[in-house]
Amino acid sequence: MTAPLRDVLVKRPGAAFGAAFDDPANGYRRPVDLAVAQHEHDAFVELLSRLGPSVHALDAETSSPDLVYTFDPLIVADAGAIALRSGKPGRQGEETALEEWTLKHGIPTLGRISAPGTVDGGDTFWLRPDVFCIGHSLRTNAVGAGQLASLIGGDVRIFDLPYAGGPGECLHLLSVISPVADDLAVVYLPQLPVGLWELLADLGIRAIAVPPDEYARLACNVLAVRPGVVVMVEGNTITERALRGAGCEVHTYAATEIGHNGSGGPTCLTRPILRE
């Protein structure tokens, strides 16, 4: 999650994103201004490109507005891609669009999560190259977590997340932690699983605590482009100042539509394809 990012896949907001508010099941806060969303996404992609990664565009459109959040439908492991199955019914099927892209670009499919299992990519991350973490949440059930653990192999840790706001809200494991360097992570302590907090301490990983008001503005969702070089949503000055104080180089972007309205930060907007 913190190694230098070489290739990343994104999806520009399209018609489905523009109509997201029309269906309450999508969970968007207000009608989408598609022109603003596209402008924000273009600026975000330009920022990523300036920082070094090769940014690839997913040229696909489905009925799901959440396809913009390419982190969730599929993950890429050393041996290939794993197509997931979202715990949000409206997102099921997004994985097909991403798998078509990975296959077209020479990345084999390592496996797929099958019913009744569910897994959202936002509940998964590598804390170390050999330590994989899965959140058991309202989007990732026990069956899906077990299937994914078998596909990944090695040292897999599964952590229970709280019920929090219930099915109508999205609480992923990566909602409450973002690794930003080998020895540093941004965390939201009130909802961080105790077992994960203990693991951070055992591995000597320092924690930058996000305040509640900034947590609500996606401050805990931080994308590491390389160790200590990060991208975050603008306006979270306390967390940004703490990151800079810890020696990080911080870049921010506007996220009125692509972030706050759809509740997705920079990690959500990107599917890492290759890290060093």
Beta strands, then each sheet from edge to edge (+ up, - down):
strand 1: 5-10
strand 2: 54-57
strand 3: 74-77
strand 4: 80-83
strand 5: 109-112
strand 6: 124-128
strand 7: 131-136
strand 8: 155-160
strand 9: 177-181
strand 10: 184-187
strand 11: 206-209
strand 12: 223-226
strand 13: 229-233
strand 14: 249-253
strand 15: 271-275
sheet 1: 2+ 1+ 15-
sheet 2: 3+ 4- 5-
sheet 3: 6+ 7- 8-
sheet 4: 9+ 10- 11-
sheet 5: 12+ 13- 14-
end
